[in-house]
Amino acid sequence: MTMAYLNGEFLPLHEAKISPMDRGFLFGDGVYEVIPCYVGKTVALQYHMDRLRHSLHEIQLAIAPSDSDLEAILKELIIRNGNGNVGIYLQITRGVVEKRQHAFPERASPTVFAYTFPIDPPSNGAADNATCFTTVTRADTRWARCHIKSTALLGNVLHMMEAVNEGAEEVLLFNEQGLLTEAAACNVFIVKDDQVLTPELDHQKLPGVTRRLCLELLEKYTDWQVRVGPVSREAVMSAEEVWLSSSTKELAPVIAIDGKPVADGRPGSYWSAAQRLFHLHRFDIK
Ligand SMILES: Cc1ncc(COP(=O)(O)O)c(C=O)c1O
């Protein structure tokens, strides 16, 4: 039985209830995090907390539990769910209101909700146990606040469905200049001419914790050429490797784009080495 946390109480997930007047439900007025946890140990919890604070700041939601209170809640939730391989979903909304109106209420008591869901054991970088992704490409039609990890994800959901409707698993998104932004639920890296490239952060991309960890690991443990900057559609379509990054996938190879294989359609050697580094160092950051 999955245990959840809701506003001060640990309880079975199926017993957790919120009001339909919660602004998270009415407006998507909330933020969230997904934190991976393997055999009871979280990955880069501090980076997730930093991003959560940033998201709360961006939506002007000042009243929320302190980091240490939240961390204590999450640790207790991990234990109550059996110390396994789980993603921890943590959501904070602006809370329940009496009247549905767009402007923030004067006083609000945030709703804090968390639960866990099972995730696969992480890859060690071996090509034969890699979870590979097929993708399609689309113009990025989401809003201009993608740097906030907001629960208002309909733009991402509709883009994901464009992939699913074509039998693919993710969608690579390009902005009006034809530059790569990210995917519906991941950041993106490519390898081209023996250089690892990923788009720079701005309002069109979520600052992924996995992206951050990956860049730090490549900087610290490799002598590879790594560049953070504009990535054109042409570069993506002719890349030797394309990777997705997210907390529950770590690094995952893209093996096809719009029905065409990426290189030979198999996970590449750079991916293998980068995911191996992840495997060795995922717990290095508190
Ligand atoms: C739109 C989007 N970009 C990037 C990411 C990757 O972020 P992280 O590595 O922090 O999981 C996610 C993860 O959910 C996402 O939804």
The ligand as a Tripos MOL2 file, in Angstrom:
@<TRIPOS>MOLECULE
LIG
   16    16     1     0     0
SMALL
NO_CHARGES

@<TRIPOS>ATOM
      1 C1          9.8570   19.6770  -19.0520 C.3       1 LIG1
      2 C2         10.9400   18.9790  -18.2930 C.ar      1 LIG1
      3 N1         12.2120   19.2560  -18.6130 N.ar      1 LIG1
      4 C3         13.2360   18.6610  -17.9800 C.ar      1 LIG1
      5 C4         13.0110   17.7280  -16.9820 C.ar      1 LIG1
      6 C5         14.1790   17.0880  -16.2830 C.3       1 LIG1
      7 O1         14.3290   17.6080  -14.9890 O.3       1 LIG1
      8 P1         15.0170   16.7630  -13.8260 P.3       1 LIG1
      9 O2         16.3250   16.2990  -14.3500 O.co2     1 LIG1
     10 O3         15.1530   17.7160  -12.7130 O.co2     1 LIG1
     11 O4         14.0940   15.6230  -13.5230 O.co2     1 LIG1
     12 C6         11.6990   17.4160  -16.6120 C.ar      1 LIG1
     13 C7         11.4510   16.4550  -15.5510 C.2       1 LIG1
     14 O5         10.3390   16.1730  -15.1910 O.2       1 LIG1
     15 C8         10.6440   18.0600  -17.2890 C.ar      1 LIG1
     16 O6          9.3680   17.7970  -16.9650 O.3       1 LIG1
@<TRIPOS>BOND
     1     1     2 1
     2     2     3 ar
     3     2    15 ar
     4     3     4 ar
     5     4     5 ar
     6     5     6 1
     7     5    12 ar
     8     6     7 1
     9     7     8 1
    10     8     9 2
    11     8    10 1
    12     8    11 1
    13    12    13 1
    14    12    15 ar
    15    13    14 2
    16    15    16 1
@<TRIPOS>SUBSTRUCTURE
     1 LIG1         1 GROUP 0 **** ****
